[in-house]
Amino acid sequence: MESLVKYGAIAPLCKLSSRSNETAGTNALASLVYLSSHGTSINQCIEDMLDCGGISRMSEIALSNPNDDTIAREKGLSVMESWKKRVNFALALLANMTRTERGAIELCGFTMPEEAIPSSQGDQAVDEIESLPSKPTMALLFSRFMNASFVSKPKRNNDRTNDDNDEVDEDVEISIEDISAKGDDPYQHFAAVLMNATQVQQGRKFVMKLSNLDKDTKATSVLQDIIVELRSSNPVRRRGVAGTVKNCCFEKDSSWWLLNEVNIVPKILYPLAGPEELDVEEKTGMDPDLWLEGPDKVRESDQVTRLLLVEAILLLCATGRRSRESLRLQKTYTILKLLDMVEESEEVSERINEIVQYLRRDEQGTEEGSSDRFVEEAYKSNNGKLLMLPAPSASEQIGAKHSDDYDDVD
């Protein structure tokens, strides 16, 4: 593999990958995926692909439409199956290329000067500019990612929901690597592309920017749309979206919006919650989704996804006192304590311990035990209403209002 990269195999493979009507096109894509994922020449392979216009080339394949081609006829495959295989390879390559800052910036692009792009908080003076996407390619790929009609439902035992008529082999456990190589969900790797894109500021702006195509509905963002994928049956989607959420939590100035508008805490905690039985005191203030399923609740099985979600909570803890108060009120500590009791990964346990240090300590300049008293008094002031459905938002519980200095208290 080192020799292939060293002596210039990447450029001709990139050219061959565009041939959708030949078997060589799909083979070239498969070769590029392997070369950019294994061995010691990964970084050079990615650089060579970027030099060959790999971002644009793979984006074109990912946004293509299925058509009757030679590959399907030669292999006896359906047209859709052949197309899904190519799209899956193309998005896997986009995910590999955007691991570098250069690739992430090239994918996100700039449709206008940086100084003309408003922040995620918005700017009334540039309403028309704010309505523009960071780059049409990202918006188009996102629409395909959210379109369930492209997904073929695989028959496997790690699906969260299965039809009664599905014949599932209970003895077969399909790994996330095997799922990622299949074309059942051709746009699954866009979750990893989003995760990589949000490494850079322009990618985070694309994900967190509010848009309102219909003036009669509330403005929403890509982040609010994709966060439901944390409950997807596809672990590839869950892992990529978890990473995207974590990267968005780096935006300290957006912590109020994340906690109160996106209501991100229960959405992060849901995959981390398990089947353990909770008493009334532990449920008080907790989002009902975290305990209503009882013993049927399944905790996230992918270790990387759990780590990314726990690190997202850690980042929220570091954004200020108000953020930590919100996390305390929503019983984050209870969920993480139960998770830590069964967690096998030392790295995840270490992150949980860091969060506990944040949540269990008294804030600087306050009396001993003030953090626990704050939670108790908040619940008493609501007269037990915190157990009603639906659970109140964090802003209702702590009386927080949107202000520019929300996170000024360290």
N, C-alpha and C positions, 0 to 999 in steps of 0.2 A: 504493500500500500504506500509506503514511503517513496518507493521508486516511481510509482504511478503519478503521485503528486509532484515529485521533483522534476520529472521529465515531461510535464505538461499535459497530462491526461484530462485535466478538469475542463479545459476550454472545449475540446471536441465533445466531451460528454454533455456539456451544457447545450451545445448546438443540437446534438442528437435528441436531447430530452424534449425538444419542441415538436418532434415528429409523432403526432398522435395517431397516425394511420399506419405505423410500423411497430413491430415488436421491439425493435431497437430503442424506440423512444421510452418505453416503460422500463426496459432493462437499464438504460442510462440513468433514469431517475432513481432506480433501486441502488445502482452503484454509487451515485452521489450521496444518497442517504447513508450508506454504510461508510464511505470514505470520510464523511463529515461527522460521524458519530463514534468511530473507533480508531485506535492507533495513535501514534505520536505526531501525526501530521494534520491533525484536525484543524488547527488554527490556520495553517497555510492553505488547506483545502477551502476553508470558508473565505479567506482573502481572495483566492483565485476565482471563486464563484461570484463574489461581489464585483471583482474586476470585469467579469464577463456579463455584467448586468443581470445577475442571478435573481435579484429581488423582483425586477420587472418580469423576467421570464417565468418565474414560478407563480407570480400573481396572475399572469395571463392564463396559465394552466388551471389554477385554482378557481378562476372566474369563468372558465369555459363551460359550454353546455354539452351534454352527452350527444354523440352522433354515431352513425353507423360507420365503423372503422374496420380495418383489416385485422387488428388484434383480436377483436371479439369473434370474428368469423374463424380465424385460425385455431383459436383455443376453445371454441365452442361455448364461449361465455356470453352472457347477455350484454347488450350495449351499456346498460347502466352499471353493471358490475365492473366492466373494464374501465369506464370513466371514473368511477369511485376510487379505483386503485390508483390511477394517475393523480387524482386530486389529493388523495391521502399522502402520497409521496411528495407532491409539490409543497403542501403545507408543512410536512415534516422538515423539508429543506428550508422553508421560510423560518421555522422555529430555530433550526440550527444556525442560520445566518444571522438572526437577530439576537443571538446570545452576545455578540460583540456590540459595543456602543456604535460603531460605524454602521452596522447592519440595521440596528434599531432606528437610528436617525434617518437612514436612507429610506426605510419603509414608511416611517411617519411623515417625513418630508415637511416642507413648508410651502404653503400656498400664498404666503404674504410675509413681509418682514417680521422678525421676532417681536419688535417693539409694538407692532400693530395688533398682536394677538392678545386678547384679554385674558386675565387669570380666571381660575375656576370660580371665583366669587362674582365674576361678571363686571361689566362696565357699561353704564347707561349711555355713554357717549359713543359707543361703537356697537350698537345693537345689530346693525346689518352685518358687520364683520363677524360678530360672535356666532351668527347663524350658520357660517360656513364651516364645513368639516375640515379637519387637519389635512386630510388627503382623501379623495374619493375612494381609493382602493381599500382603505381601512373600513370605511362605511359599508362598502359593498360586501367585503368579506364577513363583516359582522352580521349583515342581514342573512347571508347564507348560513352562518354558524347558528343563528337562532331559528332557522327554518327546519322544523322537524320532519318535513316531507323527504329530506335527503337521507334520513337515517333508517337503516334496516335493523329491525330488532333482532339481535342475536339471541340464541337459546343457550344460556349459561346460568350457573347457579349463583353467581355473585350479582345478578340484577336485583335491584331493590324491590321491583314489582314484576311478576310474571303472570301471564295469562294461564288460566287453569288448564287450557288445552295444550300448552307448550310442553314438549317432552324434554326435560332437563336432566342431564346426567349429573346426579348429586355428587359423584365421586371425582368429577373433573373440575379442577380449579384453574381458571385461565388467568395468567399473570398480566400485569399492566403492560408489560413489554409485548406480549402476544396480542393484546387488544389494540395497542397503538399501531401494530403492523397490519391489522386487518382494515378492510375498506368498508366495514358495516356502517361506520360513522365517518364519512370522508372529511368532514370539517372539524373533527375533534381536536386536531393540533392547532387550530386557531386560538384555543385557550392558552397554549404555550406561547404563541406569537404575541398575544396581548400581554402576557406576563413579561416577556422580554421587552416589548415596546414601552411598557410603563417604567422601565429603568431610566428613561430620559423624560425630561419635563414635557416635551410635546406629546409623548404617548400618554402621560397622565392627564394632560389637558383634554385629549380626545376621549378618554374613558370617563372623566369626571365632569365634563362640560354639560350644562343643562341645555336641552333642546326641547322645543315645543312646536311640533308641526301643526298641531290642531289647537287653536286658541281657546277652545272650550275645555281642554284637559290640562291637568297640571304638568308643568315641565318635568322631564325626567332625564336620566343620563344613561350612558352605556353601562356604567357600574351597577346601577339599580336594575338594569335588565338582565345582566349576566349573573348576578349574585344568586339567582335561583338555581343556577347550575351546580351549586354546592351540594344539591340534593340529587344530582343526576345519577343514573345508574352506571355511567361511564367514568371510571377512575381517572382517565386522561383529562377529561373535561374538569373534573373536580380539582385535580392537582393544579392545572393551569389557572383556573379562576381563583383558587386559594392564593397563588402567587401574585396574581393581579391585585387582589384585595390587600395583601401585605404591602405591596409597593405603593398603593394609594395611601396607606396609613403613614407613609413617610411625610406626606403633606401636612405639616403641623397646623398651618393656617386653615385647613379644611376639617379639623377635628370636630368642631361644633356641628357642621353639616353632616359628617359621617355618623355621629352619635345620635343626632336628633331628627334629621330629615331622612337619611338612608336607614336609620335604626339598625345599624350594622352589627351591634353586639349580639343580639339573639341569633342572627343569621350566621355569625362566626361560631357561636357556641353550639348550634344545633348538631353539626357533624361530630363535635367533641363529646356530646352528651351520650350516656349509655343507658342500659336497662335497670340500673340500680333504683331501688325504692327510696323515695324522699318523704320526709315527714312534713307536716304543715308549715313549720317554721322555715324549713329549707325552701319550700315552694313559694313562700311569701315574697313578692316582688319579682319572681322569675317569670319569664315569658312562658305561657302554658304549652307552647309547642315543645319545650324542652322536657316536659314530664308527662304529657297526656298519653303518649304511646305506651308508657309503662314498661313491662318486661319485653315488649315487642320492639323496642327501640334498638337500632343497630348503630354502633359507634363506627366512625370512619376507620376503614381497614388499612388505608395506605399511610405508612409512616411519614413520608415526605409531606403529604397533605396536612397531616396533624401538626407537623413541625411548622409549616408555613402559617397555619391559622393561629397557633400559639404565639408565634413571633409577631403576628399582626396585633394581637392583644397587648403584647409587650410594648410595641410602638405606641399604641394608644395610651398606655399607662404613662409614657414619657412625655405626653403632650401637655400635661398640666393637672392641677388639683381638681378642676371641674370634671375632667375626663375620668379621673380615678374615682371620684364620687359617683359618677354615673355607672361605672363598672361595678362598684360595690353594691349599688342599689339593685342592679340586675342580677345579683348573685353569681357573678363570674367566678368568685372564689370557690363556691360550692361545686360547680361543674368541673373546675380544674382539679380540685381535691380528689374527686371520684376518679377522674381520668388518671391522675398520677398513681393511684393505688393499683391500676392494672397496666400502666404504661411500661413497655419493654425497652423502649429506646432511652438511653441515658441522656442523649442530647435534648429530647423533648422534655424529659424530667428536669433538666437543668434550666430550661427556659421557663417552665412552670414555677420553679423555685424563685426565679428572678421576679416573676409577676407577683407571687405571694409576698415577697419583700415589699413591693410597692403597695399592695392592697391592704396588708395587715398592719402596716406601720401607721403611727400618728403623723399627721402632716406637720411640717416645720412651723414652729411658733404656736402650736396648739397644745392643750393639756393632754396628759396621759389618758388613753382610752377614748379620745374625742372621735376617732373614726368610727368605732363601734356605736357610740352614742348617736352620732349623726344618722346612721342607718336606722337605729331603733326609733328615734324621734320622727324620722321621715315616714316610717310605717304607721306609727301611732297617729300622726296628723291626718292620715288618709282613712282612719277608722276601719281598717281591714279591707278596704276596697281594692287593694293590690292583688287580691286573689280572683277578682272578677274577670270575666272574658269580655273583650280582649284585654290583655295586660296594658296598663297605661304606658305612655312613652316616657323616656328618660327625662325629657324637658318638663313634663307634668309632675314627675316625682320630685325633682330637685328645684323646680321653679326657675330653670335656666331660661334666659332670653338671649336671642341672637344679638351679639354685640362684637365690636371689633376687638375688645380686650378680653374675650372669653378665656383665652389660654395664658393671660399674663401672670396668673398665679402659678408659680412653679411647684 
